[in-house]
Amino acid sequence: MDPRISFVTLVVDDLDAARRFYVAGLGWPVALEVPGEVVMIRVGEQQVLSLWTTDGFEGEVGPVRRGAGIVPITLAHNVATSREVDEILAPASAAGSSDVGEAQPRDWGGYTGYFADPAGFRWEIAVNPGPIGESVLPPDSRTEVVRNDLDQPVGPDLPAWTPPPRPELEAITGAHCSLEPLATGHTDELFAELGAIDHSLWTYLGEDPITEAAPFARYVAGRLTDDSVEVVIRDADGVACGLVALMRIDHAHGGVEIGNVLLGPRLRRTTAATEAMALLARHVFDLGYRRYEWKCDALNAPSRRAAERLGFAYEGTFRRHRVTKGRSRDTAWFAMTDDDWPRIRAAHDAWLAEGNFVDGVQQRRPAGLLAVG
């Protein structure tokens, strides 16, 4: 099950009162309505708030638990500034909220206030200064957004912006792996590691499995003729057992993508593989790139998990994006930016630190380190 919430359903005794509060009071538009049964309001690109009558809910799901006290669920609406929190609480009160709590600073660094709808469900209006809080804000609410002379939201000026150089690299040595530019001289060494890998590792690449030396040599030669920066990964024993590319290099806008990843069994699910990805990200951002992308077939679950584990943020899916091996492909887009990078780099460094491994077992996982940033 992928981690997402499509519908949030609130069970209400008085649907008309709930509708007046959300639609007439807060001004939220109705997406779908069955009079006397349910009102649906789109509250995000892929999320709907559903107001459902108690009778309808109990007829399908079962009896609602009732008792004294506050309904044990809160819904959150995040904003960028404390001023916006205060401005939202006022119309909630005017709309008929039965319980509006004054906003205040919280010991975890945020600023929040609460109001209740007619059924008693609490909404939290919040400023969350951490990365998870900022990630849920709509684009035009970010504090860096400014307004032009026509009162339109536009991005911030970049007066000192200079396009970065091509991300060529010399040898880079880490604690668990090393990186070096791909050359034709690597062909035989790489074929010894990659020529017999599990065929499933080729499924989402543009090529069918390559199991013979001559086709593999043509494959390496082909990778050297495009505009990518091709990189060989060596493990701690110095064995060349992985290939990766810095591709779709966009000098003018400071973007580059990591892709065409092919890892042999010596590298898969290892600290060396994680370090290789961390070293490449550091290389890119140290050169001055603003955006580092990871794209994969939307059905490639291992690749999606790897992107998120490394700190890339999911940005959406391009439907019917490509035709690969005669099949239609939707492409999932992930990225990290120069704003994200200090937090992600700190998480990478903490995970790779010698003290994080005791008898070869990691003590802190990347997801937890990224969350605390």
N, C-alpha and C positions, 0 to 999 in steps of 0.2 A: 504494500500500500504506500503510495507516494504521499509525502507530508503536505497536505493542503486541506483547507476547509471551503467547501463550495456554498453551503447554506448555513446560516445561523437561524434557528427557529425559536421564536419566543411564543409560549402558550399563554394566551390572554383570555380572561373572562369576558371582557367588553371590547370587541373588535372595533366598534365605532369609535370608542374613546381612544384606542390605540392609533387608529387611522388619523383622527383629528390631531393627535399629538405629533406624530411623525410627518404627516403630509401637510396639513394646514399650519401646524405650529412651527415645526423645524424646516418646512419647505422642501422635503425630500420627495422626488417624483416616484409615482407608482410604475413599476415595470409590468406587473400582472396582478389582476384582482379577480376573485370570485366572490361577489357580494355575499356577506354573511358567513363566509367560510375562511378565506385567506387573503392577505394583502402581501405582495412581494415587492421589495424595494432593492434595486441594485446599489450596492455600497462599495463596489470595487470592480475591476475589470473581470474578475472571475469569482465574485462573491455576491451572494444575495441574502438580505435580511428578510425572513419570512415571519409574518404575524399570523398565527393560527388559532382558531377558536378552541376552547377547552373541549367542547363536544367532538370536534373533528379530530383533535389529537388523541383523545381517549378512545375514540372509535377505531383508530388504526394502531396506536401504540400501546395503550393501556392506561390505567388510572394514574392521575397526577398525584404525587405526594404533596400533602398540604401540612402546614404547621406555622407556628409563630416565627418571627424573625425575618431577617433580610434574605431575599431570594439568593441562593448560593451560586451566582454567576455574575460576572461583570463583562461589559463590552467596552472596548476602548476606541477612542478617536484621538489620534495623535496630531499635534500641530507643532509649528517651529518655534513659537515664542510664548512667553508667559502672558503677554498681552492678549494673544488669541484665546488662551484658556479662559480668561476673565470675560472676553467678549462673547464667547459661546455660552457660558453659564447664564448670562442675563436673559437671552431669548428662550432658553430652556425653562427658566422660571416663568416667563411670560406665557409660554405655551401650555402651562398648567402642571409643571412637574410638582409632584407631591413632596419632594425632598431634594433641595439643592444645597450641597455642602460647599462652603467657601474654599476656594483654591488656596494651597499653601505649599511651600518648599518641602520636599521629602528628604529623608536622611540618605537615600540612595542617589541623590543628585538631581532629581527631577522636580517638576512643579505640576501638581495635579489637583483637580476638583471633581466632584461627582454630582450627578443628578439622577433622579429616578423617573421612569415613564409611568403612565397610569397603572400598569400592572405590577409595578414595584421593581422592575429590572433596572439595575444601576449601570449608567454609562460613566466611564472615566474619561475626562478630557485632560490630556497629558502632554507635557514636554518631556521627552526622554532623550537626554543628550548623548546617549551611547550609540554605537553603530547599528544596533538592531532597531532602535527607535527612529533613527534617521532613515533607515532603509524603507520604512513604510510610508514616508511622506510623499505626496504627489510632487511632480517636478517643479511646479510653479510656487511651491511653498518653501523651498529651500532658502535659507538666509542669504545665500550668495546671489540669488536672483535679483536683478534690478529692473527698473522700468524706464523705458525710453520716453521721448517727448510726446509720443502718442498714447502713453499710459499702458503700453504692452509689456508683458514680462519678457525679458531677454537675459541671456547668460552674462556672466561677469566678463569684463574686459581682461585681456591678457597682454598688457603693454610690453612685457619682457619676454614674450614667447619667441623661442628660436627652434626651428625644426631640428630634431635630433639626427645624429649620423646613422648610417646603416648599421644594424646590430651585429656586425662581424665580431667574431671572438677569437682570441688566442686561447691557449690551453688554460683551463680553470681547474684548480685542484681543491677538493673539499676533503672532509674527514673520511667519507665513505665512498666517494666516487670521484671521477675527473671527467671533464668535458674537453673536446677538441674538434676542430673543423673536419668535416667529412672529406675524404679524398679517395681517389680510385684505389689507392694502395690498401685501403681498409677492406676491400671487397671480400677476399678470401677469409679473413679473420671474422668478419661479420656473418658470412654465410655459415661458418662452423657453428655459430650460436643461434642464428635466426632461420636457417634453412629447414629446420625440422620442428619449428614451434607449432603449437596447437593451431589447427586451421581456424578455430573460432576467433583468433586474434586478427585475422584478415577480413572477417565478415563485414565490418563497417568501414574498411579502407576502400580505396578505388580499385585495388588490384585483387585478383584471385590469389590463393596461396601459391607461393613460389618455393618450390622444393628442389630445384636443380640449379647447378652452379651458373650455367650460361644465362638463363633468364634472370637470375639474381644479379649478375654483373650488369645486365641491361637496366635492371631496376635501379641500381645504385647510380649508374651513369645518367639515367633520366632525372634522378633527384638532383644531380649536380648541374643540370642544364637550365633549371628554372630560376626564378628570381629569389628563391628562399635562401636562408642561411641554414645549411644542413649541419647537424651536430651529432657526433658520436659520443656515447656514454660508456665509460669504462668503470667496472666495479672496483672494489678495494683491492682485488688481486691483479688489477691492471688488464682484465679481459674486456675487449670491446664486445658488448652484448646488448646495445640499445641504440636506436636512432630516433631523432626528433628534429623538427624543423621550426625555425622562426620564419613565418610566412605572411603573405599579404601585408607587406611592409608599407605603411602609409607615412612617409616622411612629413608631408605637409601638415597632417593633423596629429601626428605623434601616436599612432596606433600600430600594433603588431600582434599577430596571432601565433600561438603555439599549436602545432598540429603534426599530422603524419607520425604519430607516436607508435613505435614498434619496439617492444621490450622482450628480450629473451627470458628464459626461466630463471637465470641467475639474478635478474633484476626485479621481476614481478613481485609486488607486495613486500618490498624490502626498504630499509632505511636509506639505502643508496639511491633508489628510485625517487623517493621523496626529496632527498637532498639535491638531486639533479634538477628537479623542477624548481626548487627554491633558489638554486644558483642561477638558473636561467631568468627567473623573475627578477632577481637582484641585478643581473647584468642589464636587463632591459630598462629598469627604472633608473639605474645609475647613469645610463646614457641620456636620460631626460624624456623618455616616452611617458605619455599621459595615460595610456590605455593599453591593457594587455588582455587579449581575448583567448577564449577556449570555445571551440564549436564542435559539436558532435551530432551524429544521428540521434534524434530524439528518443529512439528505441534502445540506444546503447546505454543501458543502466550502469554498467561498471564505469564508463567514462564520465557519466553525470556525477556519480558518487565521488570519483577522484577529483573532479573540478571543485566540488563543494568542500571536500576535505582539505584542499590546498588553499582555500580562501576565495575562490572565484564566486561571484554572485550570479545567480540565475537571472537573466534579463528577459526571457521570453522565447517563444518557438516560432520560427518562420515555417509556415505550412507550405507543402508542395514546393520546397525550396530547390531541390536538385533531383536529378535522375542519376542514380548510382547503380551500376551493374544491371541496368534495365528495370530497376525498381524505383518507385517514388520515395523520396526521402524528405521528412520534416527535420529541420535542423534546430537544435537547442543551443541558445547563445548564453555564454557565461563571460564575465569579465571582472577584472580588478582595475582600479584606477590609481593614479599617483596619490590621491587623497586616502585611499584604502591602504596603500602600501606600508606606511609606517606600522600600523597595527598588525598587518599580515606578516611583515618581516619579523616583528617581535615574537609573534606566535611561532613562526618557523624556527627562529633561533632557540626559543625555549623548548620546542619539541625535540630539536636535534642536539640539545645540550647533553653532555655526557651523563650528567646527574639524572636525566630523565629516563635512563635505562638501567635497570637493576637485573643482573643475570639475563640480559637480553630482552627483558620485558618492559614495555613503556609504562611509565607511571601516570603520565598525563596525556590525554589524547588531543589531536589537533583541534577537534570541534570545540572542546572546552577552552582551550587556549585562545582560539579565535573569538569566542563569545565574550571573554573578559577583556580582550584587546589591550 
